[in-house]
Amino acid sequence: MAETFQVEIVTPEKLVVKDSAEEMQIPGKNGCLGILPGHAPLITELAVGEISYRNGGNTQHLAVAWGFAEVLPDRVTILAETAERPEEIDIQRAQQAKQHAEQELKDGKTESDFTRAESDLQRAETRLEVAGKRSSSPARERPGSGSPSRSRS
């Protein structure tokens, strides 16, 4: 069995990550999934959360929101609405989004207001948490790192 697997993380705007990994954690809709080389094939819906993967002692972190992941024994492909590296996250904007979501939770009138505010709050908190992390070294290949990901906040 191989000691690594290929990782690709793609948004509608760009290829965010094309790398290899020894292990990976992804936020599935029904909980966090730990992936190792040779993992059984599966497809899952992504939740708002943090993706992390390790390659050679270097751990990379990304904030991700909405999408799908395909896991194969030798490859993980993630199609996400948004995926951001720590250095791409605008901390001030994320803090403002968090404050706005907290206010919406207080002021919401309908169940859909509360549901949307909870989702927005979770995304803002995830972005702030990931922004506080810096990879222990740069990824080997960082295609398209010059343009920002689409954002809902």
QUISULFEN-V689883 format. One record per pair of residues at least 12 apart in sequence whose ideal C-beta (glycine too) atoms are under 8 Angstrom apart, sorted by the first residue. I is the first residue (numbers start at 1). J is the second residue. D is the distance in whole Angstrom. If there is no record, write none. Layout:
<<I | J | D> <I | J | D>>
This chain:
<<1 | 37 | 6> <1 | 38 | 5> <2 | 37 | 5> <2 | 38 | 7> <2 | 74 | 6> <3 | 22 | 7> <3 | 37 | 6> <4 | 20 | 4> <4 | 21 | 6> <4 | 22 | 6> <4 | 37 | 6> <4 | 55 | 7> <5 | 20 | 7> <5 | 21 | 6> <5 | 24 | 8> <5 | 35 | 7> <5 | 37 | 5> <5 | 39 | 8> <5 | 72 | 8> <5 | 73 | 7> <5 | 74 | 5> <5 | 75 | 6> <5 | 76 | 6> <6 | 18 | 8> <6 | 19 | 8> <6 | 20 | 6> <6 | 21 | 8> <6 | 74 | 7> <6 | 75 | 4> <6 | 76 | 7> <7 | 19 | 5> <7 | 20 | 7> <7 | 21 | 5> <7 | 24 | 7> <7 | 53 | 6> <7 | 75 | 8> <7 | 76 | 5> <7 | 78 | 8> <8 | 75 | 7> <8 | 76 | 7> <8 | 77 | 5> <8 | 78 | 7> <9 | 51 | 7> <9 | 62 | 7> <9 | 64 | 8> <9 | 78 | 4> <9 | 80 | 6> <9 | 83 | 5> <10 | 77 | 7> <10 | 78 | 7> <10 | 79 | 6> <10 | 80 | 7> <10 | 83 | 8> <11 | 79 | 8> <11 | 80 | 6> <11 | 81 | 7> <11 | 82 | 6> <11 | 83 | 5> <11 | 149 | 5> <11 | 150 | 7> <12 | 81 | 7> <12 | 150 | 6> <13 | 144 | 8> <13 | 147 | 6> <13 | 149 | 6> <13 | 150 | 6> <14 | 143 | 7> <14 | 144 | 4> <14 | 147 | 6> <14 | 149 | 7> <15 | 143 | 5> <15 | 144 | 5> <16 | 62 | 7> <16 | 80 | 8> <16 | 83 | 5> <16 | 84 | 8> <16 | 85 | 7> <16 | 143 | 8> <16 | 144 | 7> <16 | 149 | 7> <17 | 60 | 7> <17 | 62 | 7> <17 | 83 | 8> <17 | 139 | 7> <17 | 142 | 8> <18 | 141 | 5> <18 | 143 | 6> <19 | 53 | 7> <19 | 55 | 6> <19 | 60 | 7> <19 | 139 | 5> <19 | 140 | 6> <19 | 141 | 6> <20 | 55 | 6> <21 | 35 | 8> <21 | 53 | 4> <21 | 54 | 6> <21 | 55 | 5> <21 | 76 | 8> <22 | 36 | 8> <22 | 37 | 7> <22 | 54 | 5> <22 | 55 | 6> <22 | 56 | 7> <23 | 35 | 7> <23 | 36 | 5> <23 | 53 | 7> <23 | 54 | 5> <24 | 51 | 7> <24 | 52 | 7> <24 | 53 | 4> <24 | 54 | 8> <24 | 76 | 6> <25 | 50 | 8> <25 | 51 | 7> <25 | 52 | 5> <25 | 53 | 7> <26 | 44 | 8> <26 | 46 | 7> <26 | 49 | 8> <26 | 51 | 5> <26 | 64 | 8> <26 | 69 | 5> <26 | 76 | 8> <26 | 78 | 7> <27 | 46 | 6> <27 | 47 | 5> <27 | 48 | 7> <27 | 49 | 3> <27 | 50 | 7> <27 | 51 | 7> <27 | 64 | 7> <28 | 44 | 4> <28 | 45 | 7> <28 | 46 | 7> <28 | 47 | 6> <28 | 69 | 7> <29 | 44 | 7> <29 | 45 | 4> <29 | 46 | 7> <29 | 47 | 5> <30 | 44 | 8> <32 | 49 | 7> <33 | 69 | 8> <33 | 71 | 8> <35 | 71 | 6> <35 | 76 | 6> <37 | 73 | 7> <37 | 74 | 7> <38 | 73 | 5> <38 | 74 | 8> <39 | 71 | 5> <39 | 72 | 8> <39 | 73 | 6> <40 | 71 | 8> <40 | 73 | 8> <41 | 70 | 8> <41 | 71 | 6> <41 | 72 | 5> <41 | 73 | 7> <42 | 70 | 8> <42 | 71 | 5> <43 | 68 | 6> <43 | 69 | 7> <43 | 70 | 5> <43 | 71 | 7> <44 | 68 | 7> <44 | 69 | 5> <44 | 71 | 8> <45 | 67 | 8> <45 | 68 | 6> <46 | 64 | 6> <46 | 65 | 8> <46 | 66 | 6> <46 | 67 | 4> <46 | 68 | 6> <46 | 69 | 6> <46 | 78 | 7> <46 | 80 | 6> <48 | 64 | 7> <48 | 65 | 5> <48 | 66 | 7> <48 | 119 | 7> <48 | 122 | 5> <48 | 123 | 5> <48 | 126 | 6> <49 | 63 | 8> <49 | 64 | 6> <49 | 122 | 8> <49 | 126 | 6> <50 | 62 | 7> <50 | 63 | 6> <50 | 64 | 7> <50 | 126 | 6> <50 | 129 | 7> <50 | 130 | 5> <51 | 64 | 5> <51 | 78 | 7> <51 | 83 | 7> <55 | 140 | 8> <57 | 136 | 7> <58 | 135 | 6> <58 | 136 | 5> <58 | 137 | 5> <58 | 139 | 8> <59 | 135 | 7> <59 | 136 | 6> <60 | 85 | 8> <60 | 135 | 5> <60 | 139 | 6> <61 | 85 | 8> <61 | 86 | 6> <61 | 130 | 5> <61 | 133 | 5> <61 | 135 | 7> <62 | 83 | 5> <62 | 84 | 6> <62 | 85 | 6> <62 | 86 | 8> <62 | 130 | 7> <63 | 82 | 8> <63 | 83 | 7> <63 | 84 | 5> <63 | 89 | 6> <63 | 123 | 8> <63 | 126 | 5> <63 | 127 | 5> <63 | 129 | 8> <63 | 130 | 4> <63 | 131 | 8> <64 | 78 | 7> <64 | 80 | 5> <64 | 82 | 7> <64 | 83 | 5> <64 | 84 | 8> <65 | 80 | 7> <65 | 81 | 6> <65 | 82 | 5> <65 | 83 | 8> <65 | 123 | 5> <65 | 126 | 8> <65 | 152 | 7> <66 | 80 | 7> <66 | 81 | 4> <66 | 82 | 7> <67 | 79 | 5> <67 | 80 | 4> <67 | 81 | 5> <81 | 150 | 7> <81 | 152 | 8> <82 | 149 | 5> <82 | 150 | 6> <82 | 151 | 6> <82 | 152 | 7> <83 | 149 | 6> <84 | 127 | 7> <84 | 130 | 7> <84 | 148 | 8> <84 | 149 | 5> <85 | 135 | 8> <85 | 145 | 7> <86 | 130 | 5> <86 | 131 | 5> <86 | 132 | 7> <86 | 133 | 5> <86 | 134 | 6> <86 | 135 | 7> <87 | 134 | 7> <88 | 145 | 8> <88 | 148 | 6> <88 | 149 | 7> <89 | 127 | 5> <89 | 128 | 8> <89 | 130 | 6> <89 | 131 | 4> <91 | 128 | 7> <91 | 131 | 5> <93 | 151 | 8> <93 | 153 | 7> <94 | 124 | 5> <94 | 127 | 4> <94 | 128 | 5> <94 | 131 | 7> <94 | 153 | 7> <95 | 124 | 8> <95 | 128 | 7> <97 | 120 | 6> <97 | 123 | 7> <97 | 124 | 4> <97 | 127 | 8> <97 | 153 | 4> <98 | 121 | 6> <98 | 124 | 4> <98 | 125 | 6> <98 | 128 | 7> <100 | 120 | 7> <100 | 153 | 8> <101 | 117 | 5> <101 | 118 | 8> <101 | 120 | 4> <101 | 121 | 4> <101 | 124 | 6> <102 | 117 | 8> <102 | 121 | 6> <104 | 116 | 7> <104 | 117 | 4> <104 | 120 | 7> <105 | 117 | 5> <105 | 118 | 7> <105 | 121 | 7> <120 | 152 | 8> <120 | 153 | 6> <123 | 152 | 7> <123 | 153 | 6> <124 | 153 | 6> <127 | 153 | 8>>
